[in-house]
Amino acid sequence: MRFEFEFSDPGHLQSMLTVIKNIDGVYDVYRLIPGKADSAAVTDDDIASTHPSAN
């Protein structure tokens, strides 16, 4: 299954991924980057490093 979410503030992305990962039966959660030929997944570390509070 694929779900799509939109956020006006990308700072909410990490917390949303964490909540979804903790749902029973969910095996993996990741962000897809639009426009990538292989739709490479972005890891939690990638998301955390781009969050404004990480700088």
mmCIF file of the C-alpha atoms, coordinates in Angstrom:
data_MODEL
# 
_entry.id   MODEL 
# 
loop_
_atom_site.group_PDB 
_atom_site.id 
_atom_site.type_symbol 
_atom_site.label_atom_id 
_atom_site.label_alt_id 
_atom_site.label_comp_id 
_atom_site.label_asym_id 
_atom_site.label_entity_id 
_atom_site.label_seq_id 
_atom_site.pdbx_PDB_ins_code 
_atom_site.Cartn_x 
_atom_site.Cartn_y 
_atom_site.Cartn_z 
_atom_site.occupancy 
_atom_site.B_iso_or_equiv 
_atom_site.pdbx_formal_charge 
_atom_site.auth_seq_id 
_atom_site.auth_comp_id 
_atom_site.auth_asym_id 
_atom_site.auth_atom_id 
_atom_site.pdbx_PDB_model_num 
ATOM 1  C CA . MET A 1 1  ? 0.000  0.000  0.000   1.00 0.00 ? 1  MET A CA 1 
ATOM 2  C CA . ARG A 1 2  ? 1.105  3.527  -0.640  1.00 0.00 ? 2  ARG A CA 1 
ATOM 3  C CA . PHE A 1 3  ? -0.126 6.551  1.270   1.00 0.00 ? 3  PHE A CA 1 
ATOM 4  C CA . GLU A 1 4  ? 0.565  10.157 0.490   1.00 0.00 ? 4  GLU A CA 1 
ATOM 5  C CA . PHE A 1 5  ? 0.741  13.004 3.002   1.00 0.00 ? 5  PHE A CA 1 
ATOM 6  C CA . GLU A 1 6  ? 1.353  16.707 2.470   1.00 0.00 ? 6  GLU A CA 1 
ATOM 7  C CA . PHE A 1 7  ? 2.746  19.014 5.130   1.00 0.00 ? 7  PHE A CA 1 
ATOM 8  C CA . SER A 1 8  ? 2.977  22.782 5.060   1.00 0.00 ? 8  SER A CA 1 
ATOM 9  C CA . ASP A 1 9  ? 5.860  22.456 7.526   1.00 0.00 ? 9  ASP A CA 1 
ATOM 10 C CA . PRO A 1 10 ? 8.324  19.666 6.608   1.00 0.00 ? 10 PRO A CA 1 
ATOM 11 C CA . GLY A 1 11 ? 9.435  19.644 10.244  1.00 0.00 ? 11 GLY A CA 1 
ATOM 12 C CA . HIS A 1 12 ? 6.437  17.406 10.978  1.00 0.00 ? 12 HIS A CA 1 
ATOM 13 C CA . LEU A 1 13 ? 7.644  14.659 8.636   1.00 0.00 ? 13 LEU A CA 1 
ATOM 14 C CA . GLN A 1 14 ? 9.925  12.858 11.089  1.00 0.00 ? 14 GLN A CA 1 
ATOM 15 C CA . SER A 1 15 ? 7.306  12.698 13.850  1.00 0.00 ? 15 SER A CA 1 
ATOM 16 C CA . MET A 1 16 ? 4.675  11.422 11.392  1.00 0.00 ? 16 MET A CA 1 
ATOM 17 C CA . LEU A 1 17 ? 7.010  8.690  10.122  1.00 0.00 ? 17 LEU A CA 1 
ATOM 18 C CA . THR A 1 18 ? 7.723  7.643  13.709  1.00 0.00 ? 18 THR A CA 1 
ATOM 19 C CA . VAL A 1 19 ? 4.011  7.408  14.572  1.00 0.00 ? 19 VAL A CA 1 
ATOM 20 C CA . ILE A 1 20 ? 3.264  5.367  11.450  1.00 0.00 ? 20 ILE A CA 1 
ATOM 21 C CA . LYS A 1 21 ? 6.194  2.991  12.113  1.00 0.00 ? 21 LYS A CA 1 
ATOM 22 C CA . ASN A 1 22 ? 4.707  2.188  15.533  1.00 0.00 ? 22 ASN A CA 1 
ATOM 23 C CA . ILE A 1 23 ? 1.413  0.929  14.072  1.00 0.00 ? 23 ILE A CA 1 
ATOM 24 C CA . ASP A 1 24 ? 1.025  -2.865 14.321  1.00 0.00 ? 24 ASP A CA 1 
ATOM 25 C CA . GLY A 1 25 ? 1.523  -4.515 10.943  1.00 0.00 ? 25 GLY A CA 1 
ATOM 26 C CA . VAL A 1 26 ? 3.595  -1.675 9.473   1.00 0.00 ? 26 VAL A CA 1 
ATOM 27 C CA . TYR A 1 27 ? 6.960  -3.046 8.390   1.00 0.00 ? 27 TYR A CA 1 
ATOM 28 C CA . ASP A 1 28 ? 8.603  -0.004 6.841   1.00 0.00 ? 28 ASP A CA 1 
ATOM 29 C CA . VAL A 1 29 ? 7.994  3.697  6.368   1.00 0.00 ? 29 VAL A CA 1 
ATOM 30 C CA . TYR A 1 30 ? 10.086 6.022  4.257   1.00 0.00 ? 30 TYR A CA 1 
ATOM 31 C CA . ARG A 1 31 ? 9.964  9.120  2.119   1.00 0.00 ? 31 ARG A CA 1 
ATOM 32 C CA . LEU A 1 32 ? 10.106 8.931  -1.660  1.00 0.00 ? 32 LEU A CA 1 
ATOM 33 C CA . ILE A 1 33 ? 11.730 11.790 -3.486  1.00 0.00 ? 33 ILE A CA 1 
ATOM 34 C CA . PRO A 1 34 ? 9.614  12.953 -6.447  1.00 0.00 ? 34 PRO A CA 1 
ATOM 35 C CA . GLY A 1 35 ? 11.461 13.044 -9.738  1.00 0.00 ? 35 GLY A CA 1 
ATOM 36 C CA . LYS A 1 36 ? 14.050 10.415 -8.876  1.00 0.00 ? 36 LYS A CA 1 
ATOM 37 C CA . ALA A 1 37 ? 14.322 7.789  -11.611 1.00 0.00 ? 37 ALA A CA 1 
ATOM 38 C CA . ASP A 1 38 ? 14.534 4.930  -9.120  1.00 0.00 ? 38 ASP A CA 1 
ATOM 39 C CA . SER A 1 39 ? 12.360 6.605  -6.443  1.00 0.00 ? 39 SER A CA 1 
ATOM 40 C CA . ALA A 1 40 ? 15.148 6.113  -3.939  1.00 0.00 ? 40 ALA A CA 1 
ATOM 41 C CA . ALA A 1 41 ? 14.019 5.956  -0.349  1.00 0.00 ? 41 ALA A CA 1 
ATOM 42 C CA . VAL A 1 42 ? 15.325 8.497  2.123   1.00 0.00 ? 42 VAL A CA 1 
ATOM 43 C CA . THR A 1 43 ? 16.415 7.157  5.493   1.00 0.00 ? 43 THR A CA 1 
ATOM 44 C CA . ASP A 1 44 ? 15.475 8.539  8.894   1.00 0.00 ? 44 ASP A CA 1 
ATOM 45 C CA . ASP A 1 45 ? 19.036 9.869  9.226   1.00 0.00 ? 45 ASP A CA 1 
ATOM 46 C CA . ASP A 1 46 ? 18.679 11.774 5.936   1.00 0.00 ? 46 ASP A CA 1 
ATOM 47 C CA . ILE A 1 47 ? 15.444 13.363 7.140   1.00 0.00 ? 47 ILE A CA 1 
ATOM 48 C CA . ALA A 1 48 ? 16.874 14.224 10.540  1.00 0.00 ? 48 ALA A CA 1 
ATOM 49 C CA . SER A 1 49 ? 19.975 15.817 8.998   1.00 0.00 ? 49 SER A CA 1 
ATOM 50 C CA . THR A 1 50 ? 17.864 18.097 6.791   1.00 0.00 ? 50 THR A CA 1 
ATOM 51 C CA . HIS A 1 51 ? 15.577 19.194 9.629   1.00 0.00 ? 51 HIS A CA 1 
ATOM 52 C CA . PRO A 1 52 ? 16.280 22.806 10.688  1.00 0.00 ? 52 PRO A CA 1 
ATOM 53 C CA . SER A 1 53 ? 16.869 21.789 14.319  1.00 0.00 ? 53 SER A CA 1 
ATOM 54 C CA . ALA A 1 54 ? 19.723 19.504 13.212  1.00 0.00 ? 54 ALA A CA 1 
ATOM 55 C CA . ASN A 1 55 ? 21.858 22.476 12.152  1.00 0.00 ? 55 ASN A CA 1 
# 
